[in-house]
């Protein structure tokens, strides 16, 4: 079982974000440990306000114990509050992201 970190920078209403989430489902269905780090515009992907199939996929990933991370400064810059986030989203920071990439996860994939 691998440990994989997926970085998502694209807004949730883009093809890139949807492809990233579909890839995340495949990774998780293969019994891999999965972390998803939503960065920059990607933080919208961790919010309750989504009205598309991305929300269903993210909820499924959360239910399957994928770790979902955001950085508070990325939220603040976009006017997103803690209350806007899906339950189970974890606050992190850029130093921890580097540690995750170098030590916690075996592989890092980017979805830009």
N, C-alpha and C positions, 0 to 999 in steps of 0.2 A: 504494500500500500504506500503510495507516494503522498507527499505533502506539497500542495500546490497553492501558490498565491497568484491571484488574478488582479491586475490593476485595470480599473475602468475609468477613463477620463471623459468619454463621450456622454452627452446628454441622453436620458433614457428614451427619447423619441426618435433615435437614430438607428439606422440599420446596424451600425458598428456595435452599439450597446446591446441590441437584441441578439446579435451573433455571439457577443461575449457571454451573455446570460445563458444562451443555449449551450455554449461550450461548458459553462460552469455546471449545468445540469448533467452533461455527459461525464464530466470529471467526478462529480459527486455520486452519480449512479454506478461508477466503477469502484466505489468504496474508498475513494481517496479522501484524505483530509484536505479541506478547501477553505481558503481565506479569500475574501473579495474586498479589495481596498478601493472605495469610490473616492476619486480625487477631482479637484477643480469642478467642471460642469457635471462630472459624473455623480456628485453628491446628491443631485436630484433623484438619482436612482435608488436612494435609500429612504425616500420620503413616502408618506401615506397618500399624497395627493395625485399620484399617477393614475391615469385612467386607461391604461392599455395592458396588453398581455405581459409586459415586463413585471408588473406588480405581482401577478400570479406566480411567475417564475421565482421572483425574489422571496416571496412568502414560502414557497415550496423549499427553497434552499435554506431558509432560516429554520423551517421545521425539520429539515434533515441535518441540522447542526453545522451548517457552514458558518464561519465567522465573518461578519460583515463589519467593516471598519470605515470610519470617516475621520477627517481632521477638523476640529472645531473652527479653525480660521477659514477653511474653505466654506463652511456653512455660513459663518458670519459675513463673509464677503458677498454672499448671494442672498442674504436676508432669510436664511433658513434657520428655524429655531429647533431646539431639542424636541419640542412637542410635535414638530412636523415629521419626525423620524419614525420609521417602523420600529415596533418593539424588538429589542435584542440587538440593535445597532450599537457598536462599541466605539467610543472615542479613542483616538490614537494621536500620533504626531509623526513628523517626518523622521525623527531619530529612530523611533520604533519601527517605522516602515523599512529603514535601512537594515535594522537588526533582523526583521522578519525575512528580508531578501537574502541576507548573508548567513543567517543561523537557524531560524525557525522553520522555514519552508525549503524543500528540496529544489523546487523549480519556481520561477516567476514568469508569468505570461502577461503581456501587455495588450490591452484593447483600446486603441487610441482613435 
